[in-house]
């Protein structure tokens, strides 16, 4: 594995704040990476819907139904990109 592949890009601070503050996932912010899955944070489908609503309010976006494809196996990096595209 190259040094570049070993590094994890930084997640948007607002997403980390939503997860650790608003949804209280019980993980340290510095432990969250793009590769972290919602499942590994103990989030189920109800928690994911709460995240979508909170993200829409926080980011001032509206995610179209077809774009809201969050499941417990989705990574935080995938979710961050989805929210970014909607904004």
C-alpha beads as a LAMMPS data file, in Angstrom:
LAMMPS data file: protein, C-alpha beads

87 atoms
86 bonds

1 atom types
1 bond types

-500.0 500.0 xlo xhi
-500.0 500.0 ylo yhi
-500.0 500.0 zlo zhi

Masses

1 110.0

Atoms # bond

1 1 1 0.000 0.000 0.000
2 1 1 1.365 3.395 -0.928
3 1 1 1.658 6.218 1.547
4 1 1 -1.044 8.111 -0.397
5 1 1 -3.481 5.179 -0.165
6 1 1 -2.816 4.800 3.558
7 1 1 -3.927 8.362 4.289
8 1 1 -7.576 9.164 4.851
9 1 1 -8.824 12.526 3.606
10 1 1 -10.329 14.714 6.281
11 1 1 -14.106 14.596 6.578
12 1 1 -16.058 17.864 6.455
13 1 1 -16.137 19.327 9.952
14 1 1 -19.889 19.927 9.765
15 1 1 -20.527 16.216 9.112
16 1 1 -18.292 15.209 12.027
17 1 1 -20.129 17.717 14.255
18 1 1 -23.507 16.309 13.190
19 1 1 -22.390 12.785 14.030
20 1 1 -20.642 13.469 17.315
21 1 1 -22.779 16.341 18.585
22 1 1 -26.288 16.105 17.205
23 1 1 -26.513 12.315 16.807
24 1 1 -24.035 11.464 19.591
25 1 1 -22.510 8.416 17.876
26 1 1 -20.104 7.892 20.751
27 1 1 -16.927 8.088 18.676
28 1 1 -14.105 10.547 19.009
29 1 1 -14.072 12.989 16.072
30 1 1 -10.455 12.131 15.235
31 1 1 -11.401 8.439 14.949
32 1 1 -13.861 9.133 12.115
33 1 1 -12.439 8.624 8.624
34 1 1 -13.807 8.399 5.103
35 1 1 -13.676 4.608 5.449
36 1 1 -15.770 4.498 8.645
37 1 1 -19.164 2.909 8.003
38 1 1 -22.390 3.920 9.685
39 1 1 -22.743 0.311 10.821
40 1 1 -19.425 0.497 12.699
41 1 1 -20.856 3.511 14.553
42 1 1 -23.920 1.514 15.603
43 1 1 -26.275 3.462 13.340
44 1 1 -29.387 1.772 11.966
45 1 1 -31.855 2.923 9.301
46 1 1 -33.703 5.173 11.766
47 1 1 -30.437 6.847 12.804
48 1 1 -29.596 7.364 9.140
49 1 1 -32.922 9.098 8.502
50 1 1 -32.187 11.367 11.478
51 1 1 -28.810 12.135 9.907
52 1 1 -30.424 13.018 6.563
53 1 1 -32.909 15.386 8.218
54 1 1 -30.182 16.974 10.355
55 1 1 -27.865 17.344 7.337
56 1 1 -30.600 18.960 5.258
57 1 1 -31.235 21.470 8.040
58 1 1 -27.546 22.091 8.808
59 1 1 -26.322 22.344 5.221
60 1 1 -29.441 24.003 3.791
61 1 1 -29.855 21.274 1.177
62 1 1 -32.641 18.986 0.063
63 1 1 -31.594 15.497 -0.901
64 1 1 -33.760 13.993 -3.645
65 1 1 -35.384 10.668 -2.750
66 1 1 -33.202 8.725 -5.179
67 1 1 -30.036 10.305 -3.752
68 1 1 -30.902 9.234 -0.228
69 1 1 -29.380 5.809 -0.564
70 1 1 -27.855 5.605 2.888
71 1 1 -27.549 2.186 4.429
72 1 1 -25.482 1.030 7.395
73 1 1 -22.746 -0.180 5.007
74 1 1 -22.234 3.286 3.442
75 1 1 -19.008 5.019 4.449
76 1 1 -18.774 8.514 5.872
77 1 1 -16.791 9.524 2.784
78 1 1 -19.613 8.395 0.488
79 1 1 -22.150 10.285 2.593
80 1 1 -20.007 13.442 2.620
81 1 1 -19.787 13.387 -1.188
82 1 1 -23.556 12.823 -1.475
83 1 1 -24.268 15.817 0.762
84 1 1 -21.725 17.932 -1.118
85 1 1 -23.311 17.145 -4.522
86 1 1 -26.752 18.088 -3.190
87 1 1 -25.510 21.438 -1.901

Bonds

1 1 1 2
2 1 2 3
3 1 3 4
4 1 4 5
5 1 5 6
6 1 6 7
7 1 7 8
8 1 8 9
9 1 9 10
10 1 10 11
11 1 11 12
12 1 12 13
13 1 13 14
14 1 14 15
15 1 15 16
16 1 16 17
17 1 17 18
18 1 18 19
19 1 19 20
20 1 20 21
21 1 21 22
22 1 22 23
23 1 23 24
24 1 24 25
25 1 25 26
26 1 26 27
27 1 27 28
28 1 28 29
29 1 29 30
30 1 30 31
31 1 31 32
32 1 32 33
33 1 33 34
34 1 34 35
35 1 35 36
36 1 36 37
37 1 37 38
38 1 38 39
39 1 39 40
40 1 40 41
41 1 41 42
42 1 42 43
43 1 43 44
44 1 44 45
45 1 45 46
46 1 46 47
47 1 47 48
48 1 48 49
49 1 49 50
50 1 50 51
51 1 51 52
52 1 52 53
53 1 53 54
54 1 54 55
55 1 55 56
56 1 56 57
57 1 57 58
58 1 58 59
59 1 59 60
60 1 60 61
61 1 61 62
62 1 62 63
63 1 63 64
64 1 64 65
65 1 65 66
66 1 66 67
67 1 67 68
68 1 68 69
69 1 69 70
70 1 70 71
71 1 71 72
72 1 72 73
73 1 73 74
74 1 74 75
75 1 75 76
76 1 76 77
77 1 77 78
78 1 78 79
79 1 79 80
80 1 80 81
81 1 81 82
82 1 82 83
83 1 83 84
84 1 84 85
85 1 85 86
86 1 86 87
